[in-house]
Amino acid sequence: MKASRIAAAGAVAGAAVLAVSSPCFAHVSVQPEGEAAKGGYAVVGFKVPNERDNAATTKLEVTFPSDHPLSSVQPQPVEGWDIKVTKSRLAEPLEVHGKKIDEAVTKVTWTAKGEGIEPGFFQKFPVSVGTLPEDTDQLVFKALQTYSNKEVVRWIEVPQEGQDEPDNPAPVLTLSAPAEDGHGGGAADDKASDDAEQASAETTAASGDSGGTDTTARVLGVVGIVVGAAGVAYGVLAGRRRSA
């Protein structure tokens, strides 16, 4: 009896821990495809799990950081969802590639055309963003998740270093160090350049060999014509002598 009570108490405690901690494992998050290097561009995906058993997620609103505005934000189409991009005028214009930009995307909203994200499933919403700032290590995207029963979960609490994760943390994108060449190339571009040079050299060599072969063929052809003409001339002279 005592052992069974201890086991039951342990099961209840474990269930309570899972119930309390489950939102931390199923919140809206953002992750890059590869790396999100400072000063470059990246494709990031907002992952939205459904945390409810009796409702579907029908809407996602993501607010883009105003303290580090992005000059380029391009959502990828998602089947079954409408996408609305909201732009706002900037207090201070951005200068990108020598051009001044006075407005930037401040919000992207995805609205389900049908049932949305059903219980037990998740959905990813990819977005191409850039140029990424160089004066910060992370970007915070606050999000609102709306369910079919009109419930709205606000993922807007900014996680603080050294503190426990909040109940409703905002999606945070961690930025990596800038690429050495500024475009994310590096060794791969060097190798591609070397391969191109080698291919060019081989092509040149092949062209040289082909040219030499053509020259030899032409010389032999001329020699053949000369020899043939000499043979014809000899035959004519021999015929005249026999006639005489």
Backbone torsions as a table, in degrees:
resi	resn	phi	psi	omega
1	MET	NA	-43.4	-178.5
2	LYS	-64.4	-42.2	-179.7
3	ALA	-64.0	-41.1	-179.7
4	SER	-65.6	-35.8	177.6
5	ARG	-66.2	-41.1	178.6
6	ILE	-63.4	-42.5	179.7
7	ALA	-63.7	-42.3	179.2
8	ALA	-63.5	-42.6	178.7
9	ALA	-62.7	-39.5	178.8
10	GLY	-64.8	-40.0	179.0
11	ALA	-63.6	-42.8	178.8
12	VAL	-63.5	-42.8	179.4
13	ALA	-63.7	-41.8	179.0
14	GLY	-63.1	-41.9	178.5
15	ALA	-63.1	-38.1	179.5
16	ALA	-65.1	-41.2	178.9
17	VAL	-62.9	-43.9	179.4
18	LEU	-64.0	-39.3	-179.6
19	ALA	-64.5	-38.6	-179.2
20	VAL	-74.6	-37.8	-173.2
21	SER	-90.2	-12.0	-174.9
22	SER	-58.2	-39.7	178.6
23	PRO	-59.6	-29.9	-178.7
24	CYS	-68.1	-26.7	-178.7
25	PHE	-93.5	-6.6	-173.7
26	ALA	-130.4	27.6	-179.6
27	HIS	-85.9	166.1	176.1
28	VAL	-67.0	132.1	-176.7
29	SER	-136.0	168.4	177.5
30	VAL	-134.3	132.7	180.0
31	GLN	-138.1	142.0	177.5
32	PRO	-82.4	155.3	170.7
33	GLU	-87.2	97.9	-172.7
34	GLY	94.6	-124.7	179.3
35	GLU	-119.5	152.8	173.9
36	ALA	-111.7	88.4	-173.9
37	ALA	-83.8	141.1	178.3
38	LYS	-59.6	136.7	178.3
39	GLY	81.9	0.8	-178.4
40	GLY	-119.6	-163.1	178.4
41	TYR	-116.3	156.9	180.0
42	ALA	-155.0	156.9	171.1
43	VAL	-105.2	121.0	-179.2
44	VAL	-115.7	152.2	179.7
45	GLY	-122.2	127.1	174.7
46	PHE	-89.1	114.9	-177.9
47	LYS	-95.4	123.2	-175.1
48	VAL	-122.2	105.0	174.9
49	PRO	-88.5	153.8	175.6
50	ASN	-93.4	120.0	-176.5
51	GLU	-97.2	-1.2	-175.7
52	ARG	-108.4	148.3	179.0
53	ASP	-92.8	-15.6	-174.3
54	ASN	-124.0	16.6	180.0
55	ALA	-153.4	155.4	178.5
56	ALA	-107.5	151.7	174.9
57	THR	-80.7	122.7	-175.6
58	THR	-114.6	-7.9	-177.3
59	LYS	-156.4	142.6	175.0
60	LEU	-134.9	127.1	176.2
61	GLU	-118.2	122.8	179.5
62	VAL	-116.8	122.3	177.6
63	THR	-94.4	127.5	-178.6
64	PHE	-87.8	148.6	-173.2
65	PRO	-62.3	130.2	178.8
66	SER	-86.3	-21.8	179.2
67	ASP	-78.2	-19.4	174.7
68	HIS	-135.7	72.4	-176.8
69	PRO	-63.3	147.2	-179.5
70	LEU	-105.7	130.6	-176.2
71	SER	-74.4	-24.3	-178.0
72	SER	-131.0	121.8	175.9
73	VAL	-137.5	115.1	-177.3
74	GLN	-131.4	104.0	178.4
75	PRO	-70.9	146.0	173.8
76	GLN	-87.5	136.1	179.1
77	PRO	-57.6	139.1	177.9
78	VAL	-121.7	123.6	-176.8
79	GLU	-60.7	130.7	178.8
80	GLY	89.0	6.2	-177.5
81	TRP	-134.6	138.7	170.7
82	ASP	-89.6	145.4	-177.8
83	ILE	-123.6	131.0	176.2
84	LYS	-123.1	126.3	179.5
85	VAL	-106.9	124.0	-179.2
86	THR	-108.2	128.6	177.9
87	LYS	-112.9	151.4	177.7
88	SER	-136.7	153.6	179.7
89	ARG	-75.0	139.8	-177.7
90	LEU	-86.9	145.4	175.8
91	ALA	-67.4	-38.0	176.4
92	GLU	-126.6	121.2	-178.1
93	PRO	-60.4	149.9	174.9
94	LEU	-95.6	148.5	175.1
95	GLU	-111.9	114.8	-177.4
96	VAL	-128.3	121.3	-179.9
97	HIS	52.9	40.8	176.7
98	GLY	81.3	1.4	179.6
99	LYS	-114.9	144.9	178.5
100	LYS	-92.6	131.7	179.5
101	ILE	-116.3	122.8	-174.9
102	ASP	-104.0	4.4	174.5
103	GLU	-144.9	155.5	-177.7
104	ALA	-148.2	162.4	178.6
105	VAL	-71.6	127.4	179.4
106	THR	-111.5	-15.5	179.7
107	LYS	-157.8	143.3	171.2
108	VAL	-126.5	130.8	-177.1
109	THR	-121.4	127.4	175.2
110	TRP	-108.2	126.7	179.8
111	THR	-124.3	128.1	-177.4
112	ALA	-69.0	136.7	175.5
113	LYS	-81.0	-29.3	-178.8
114	GLY	-118.7	-125.9	-175.3
115	GLU	-79.3	-21.1	179.4
116	GLY	85.0	-150.0	-179.0
117	ILE	-88.3	110.9	-176.3
118	GLU	-80.0	162.3	178.8
119	PRO	-55.0	136.9	-180.0
120	GLY	88.2	3.5	-178.4
121	PHE	-128.2	167.2	173.8
122	PHE	-137.1	167.2	-179.5
123	GLN	-139.1	142.4	175.2
124	LYS	-107.4	140.2	179.7
125	PHE	-121.8	98.5	-176.6
126	PRO	-78.3	144.3	178.1
127	VAL	-143.1	134.5	172.7
128	SER	-90.2	127.7	-175.8
129	VAL	-131.4	153.4	176.1
130	GLY	169.7	176.0	-18.6
131	THR	-74.3	144.1	-177.8
132	LEU	-74.1	141.0	-176.5
133	PRO	-65.9	155.5	-180.0
134	GLU	-106.3	-5.6	-175.2
135	ASP	-106.2	20.7	176.5
136	THR	-150.5	158.9	-179.1
137	ASP	-99.6	-7.0	-178.6
138	GLN	-157.9	158.8	175.2
139	LEU	-124.2	136.2	-179.0
140	VAL	-106.4	126.1	178.5
141	PHE	-116.0	109.7	178.6
142	LYS	-81.3	139.3	-173.4
143	ALA	-133.2	148.7	174.0
144	LEU	-119.7	127.0	180.0
145	GLN	-111.7	119.4	-177.4
146	THR	-108.1	134.9	179.8
147	TYR	-101.6	167.2	-178.0
148	SER	-67.6	-18.8	177.3
149	ASN	-91.9	15.5	177.2
150	LYS	77.2	3.0	176.5
151	GLU	-71.7	138.7	178.7
152	VAL	-121.6	123.8	176.3
153	VAL	-103.6	124.8	-174.6
154	ARG	-100.8	104.8	177.3
155	TRP	-91.1	79.6	-170.1
156	ILE	-130.9	-1.4	-178.5
157	GLU	-81.5	125.1	-176.9
158	VAL	-82.9	121.1	177.9
159	PRO	-63.9	139.6	180.0
160	GLN	-111.8	136.2	-179.0
161	GLU	-62.7	134.1	179.4
162	GLY	85.8	-1.5	179.3
163	GLN	-117.6	160.8	177.7
164	ASP	-64.6	151.2	178.8
165	GLU	-65.7	134.7	179.8
166	PRO	-68.3	167.6	-179.1
167	ASP	-65.6	-35.7	-178.9
168	ASN	-127.4	70.6	-176.2
169	PRO	-69.4	143.9	175.4
170	ALA	-77.8	148.4	175.2
171	PRO	-62.1	131.8	-178.2
172	VAL	-123.2	126.4	177.3
173	LEU	-99.6	118.6	178.7
174	THR	-86.3	129.6	-178.5
175	LEU	-97.0	140.0	178.3
176	SER	-96.0	173.0	-179.3
177	ALA	-63.1	148.4	-179.3
178	PRO	-64.4	149.7	177.6
179	ALA	-66.8	150.1	-175.9
180	GLU	-61.9	-39.1	-178.2
181	ASP	-92.1	-0.4	178.2
182	GLY	82.2	-4.1	-178.6
183	HIS	-130.4	9.0	178.1
184	GLY	77.7	20.5	-177.7
185	GLY	-88.4	-86.2	176.7
186	GLY	78.4	-137.5	-173.5
187	ALA	-60.5	-35.3	-178.5
188	ALA	-61.9	-41.8	178.8
189	ASP	-66.4	-39.0	178.6
190	ASP	-62.3	-42.7	-179.8
191	LYS	-65.2	-41.5	178.6
192	ALA	-62.2	-38.7	178.8
193	SER	-65.8	-43.6	177.9
194	ASP	-61.1	-43.6	179.7
195	ASP	-62.3	-38.9	179.9
196	ALA	-65.6	-41.4	179.3
197	GLU	-64.8	-41.3	179.9
198	GLN	-64.3	-41.8	178.8
199	ALA	-62.9	-39.4	178.9
200	SER	-63.8	-42.5	179.4
201	ALA	-62.7	-42.3	179.5
202	GLU	-64.8	-37.6	178.2
203	THR	-65.1	-42.1	178.6
204	THR	-62.4	-44.2	179.7
205	ALA	-61.9	-42.5	179.9
206	ALA	-63.7	-38.4	178.6
207	SER	-64.7	-39.5	178.5
208	GLY	-63.9	-44.2	179.0
209	ASP	-62.7	-41.4	-180.0
210	SER	-63.9	-39.8	179.4
211	GLY	-64.3	-41.0	178.8
212	GLY	-63.2	-40.7	179.8
213	THR	-64.8	-40.3	178.9
214	ASP	-64.0	-41.6	-179.8
215	THR	-62.1	-45.6	179.5
216	THR	-60.3	-41.7	-179.6
217	ALA	-63.4	-39.8	179.8
218	ARG	-65.0	-42.7	179.9
219	VAL	-61.6	-46.2	179.6
220	LEU	-63.0	-35.3	179.2
221	GLY	-64.8	-43.7	179.1
222	VAL	-63.1	-44.7	178.8
223	VAL	-59.4	-40.2	179.8
224	GLY	-63.4	-40.6	179.3
225	ILE	-63.7	-43.2	-179.6
226	VAL	-62.4	-45.8	-179.7
227	VAL	-63.1	-40.2	179.6
228	GLY	-64.2	-42.5	179.5
229	ALA	-63.6	-40.1	178.8
230	ALA	-62.9	-38.4	179.4
231	GLY	-65.3	-40.5	178.4
232	VAL	-63.6	-44.2	-179.6
233	ALA	-61.8	-42.1	179.3
234	TYR	-62.1	-40.5	-179.7
235	GLY	-64.8	-40.2	179.3
236	VAL	-64.3	-45.8	179.9
237	LEU	-62.6	-39.5	179.9
238	ALA	-65.0	-37.5	179.8
239	GLY	-65.4	-42.2	-179.4
240	ARG	-62.8	-39.1	-179.1
241	ARG	-64.7	-39.1	179.4
242	ARG	-67.4	-37.4	178.9
243	SER	-63.7	-40.3	179.8
244	ALA	-65.5	NA	NA
